Amino acid sequence: MSNENNFKTFSYFKYEKLIALFVHLLTGFGVLAGFFALISVLNNNQSNAFLWLGLAFLIDSIDGTLARKFNVKKNFPNIDGKMLDSIIDFFNYVIVPAITIYWFKLVPENLLIFIPSILILVSIYSYVNLNVMTSDHYYNGFPAIWNVVVLYFYIFGTSQITNLVILIFLLILKFSPLKCIHPLRVKKLRNISIFFTIVWFTMSALLIVSMQTNIKPIYELLFMFAWVTSNLYFILISLYKSLINKKY
């Protein structure tokens, strides 16, 4: 009986280790998605680049939850999952978008080097800031999600000057008292935030695809309505936290 229990314990341990390994590999696939996004940028294919970045975003959305569920830290104590996640996020959320801004000339040409350089420099200190989040998991200042920003530029087809003004404004907001909601970690709003995150992600993908196909305008309009609604949810919650409910 004792041998049987020992075998079950050993089997469970191996199973737990294997699952934890797969979770780390899933996280690692996020940087591969970012690499393919970068290749798409260099091949002048913005739609594919955003679809790959979308896949990276999806992986980033679920790997943390899986890591906690399967106790990855216990099974692989020598691998710093937080560091791994930060490296991948910096590549996907900062480096690839910065190159996208340069490659597709999203700002005036005399600032094509300067603006991406400032964006990278400011963002790297954001990643090492120990107070980047409040105790209830809101970001202090605008988070370094430049992949989302350049996606908006692509969907709305904004001009170089408009893009420049928006980027400067958002860089300033990084040092402001703005509180931006983390869609998966703010406990009080988690279920509704997850719902709007799914809506935002799905509608973003559909809008990217619809821009490359001959889809009926009514469908594109519906996608845009749902997408804007999901954006408004995150904006309004963040403004409420910043201006009214400031306690954290």
N, C-alpha and C positions, 0 to 999 in steps of 0.2 A: 504493500500500500504506500509505504514511504517512497519507494522508487517511482511509483506512478505519479505521486505528487511532485517529486523532483523533476520528472520528465515534463509534466504540465507547466511547472514554473519555468523550466528551461525553454520550452516551446514558446511560452508567452513572451519571455524575454527576447528571444530571437525575432518574434513577430513584431514586438514593439520597436526593436532596433531597425528592422527592415522598413517599417512605416516611417520612422523618423528620418531614415536615409532618403526615402522618396520625397518627404517634405522639403529637405534641404536641396534635393535635385530640382524640385519644382521651383523653389526660390531662384536657383541658378539659371533656370530656363528664362527667367525674366530678363537677364542681361543678353541672352541670345536673341530674344524678341527685340530688344533695343538695338542690337547689332544689325539685325535685318531691317529695322526701321532706318538706321543710318545708311545702309546700302541703298534703300529705296530713295532716300533723300539725294544721295549722290547720283542716282539714276533718274533724277527729276520726276519722281513719282510720289507726289505728296499724299495721295489717297492711300496707297499701300503703306507709306510711312506711318500714317495715323492709325491704320488698322493694326499694324505691328505694335505700336505704342499702346493701343487699346488692349491688346493681348497682355502686354507687360503690366498694364494697370489692373487687369483682371487677376493676374497671378499675385500681384502685390496686395490685392484686396482680400485674398483668401488664405495666403500662406501663413500669415501671423496667427490667424484663428486655428489653423491646422497644427501649427507648431505648439501652441499652448494645449490643444486637445490631446495630442499624442506625446506630450512631455519631451520634446526634442532636446531641450537643454540638458535634461538628465541623461538621455541616451547618447548624446554627443557633446560632452562637456568641454571638449577642446575646440569646438567650432563656435565662434561668436555669431549667432544668428542675427543679432541686432546690427553688428558691423557689416555682415554680408548684405543685409537688406538695405542699409544706408548707402553702401557702395553702388549697388544696382540702381537704387532710386536716384542717386546723384547723376549717374550716367543717363538714365532714361528721362528724368524730369528736368535736368539742367543742361548736360552736354549736348544731347541730341537736339533739343529745341534751340540751343544757342547756335549750333551749326545750321539748323533749318533757317533761322533768321538771317544768317550770313548767306547761305547758299541760294535762297530764293529772294534775296534782296527785300526783306520785309520792312526795312527801315531805309531812310535816305542813304545813298551810297557813301557819302563822306563819313557816315557813322557805322558802317557795316562791321568794322572791327571793334570800335569803341563800345557800342551797346552790348553785344554778346560778351565782351570781356568784363564789363561792369556787372552784368547779370551773373556770370560765373563767380566772380570774386565775392560779390555780396552773398550769393547762395551758399558758398562753401562755409562761410562763417555761420550761416543759419543752421547748417547741418551739425555743427559742433557746439552750438549754443545749448547749454544744459537747461535753460529756461525757455526753450522753444515752445513748450506746451504748458498749459495751466494744469492744476491738480485734477480738474474735471475734464481734461482732454480736449480743450480748445487750443488752436494754434495762437501764439502771441504774434500779432502782425500777419501780413499776407504770407502764406506758405509758399515754398519754392516749387510750385506746380506749373512750370513754364510750358510743359507739354500741353496742358489744358489751354493755356493762353494762346499758343500758336494754332491750336485747333480752332479756336474762335476766329482768329484772323483768317483761317482757311475757309471756314463755313460762311462767314459774313463778307469775305472778299474786301476787307478794309484796305485803305490806302497806306502808303509808307508813313505819312505824317500822322495819321490816326494811330497806327501801330506804335510809333515813337512816343506819342503822348501817353498812350495807355501803359506802355512799358515803364516809362518814367514815373507815372502815377503809382503803379504797383510796387516799384522799387522803393518809393517813399513810404508806402503803406507797410512795408516790411518792418519799418522802425516806428510804426504808429501803435496806439493802444487797441487797435482792432483785434477782435477775437473771432477766429474762423473755426467753424465746427469741423471736427474729424467725423466723417460719416459713419464710421464703424465703432468708434470707441467712446462716444458720449452716451452713457448708459440710459439716461432718461428719454432720449429720443431715438434709441438704436433701431427699433423696428421700422419706424416711419422713415428714418434716414436711409436704412438699407433699401427700402422700397424705392425711394427717389434716386438712390444711387443706381439701382438696376434700370430704372426708367431712363436716367441720364446716359448710362453706358449703352443701352440698347438703341436709343434714339440717335446718339452720336454716330454709332455704326451705320444705322439706316440712312442717316443724312449723308454720310460720306459715300455710301454705295449709290444712293439716289442721285448724287451730283455727277456720277459717272455713267448713269443709265438713263433711259427714256421713260422714267417712271411718271405716272400721272401727277400733275401739279397738286391735286387735292390730297394725295397721299403724302407728298412732300410737305404740304402745309400742316397736315395732322402731325407728322413727325416733328416739325418745327415747334408747334404749339406745345406738345408734350415735353420737348426738350427745354424750351424756355421756362415752362412751369417748374420743371425739376431744378433749373438754375435759380429761379426765384426763391424756391424753398430754402436752399443753402444760403443765399444772400440775405434773406429776411431773418433767418435764425441767427446768423452771424451778427447782423446789425442789432438785433434785439439783445444779444449777449453783450455787445460792445457798449451800447448806449443806455440800456435799461437795467438788465440783470447782470451787473458787473461782478458780483461776488464769485470768487473761485478759490 
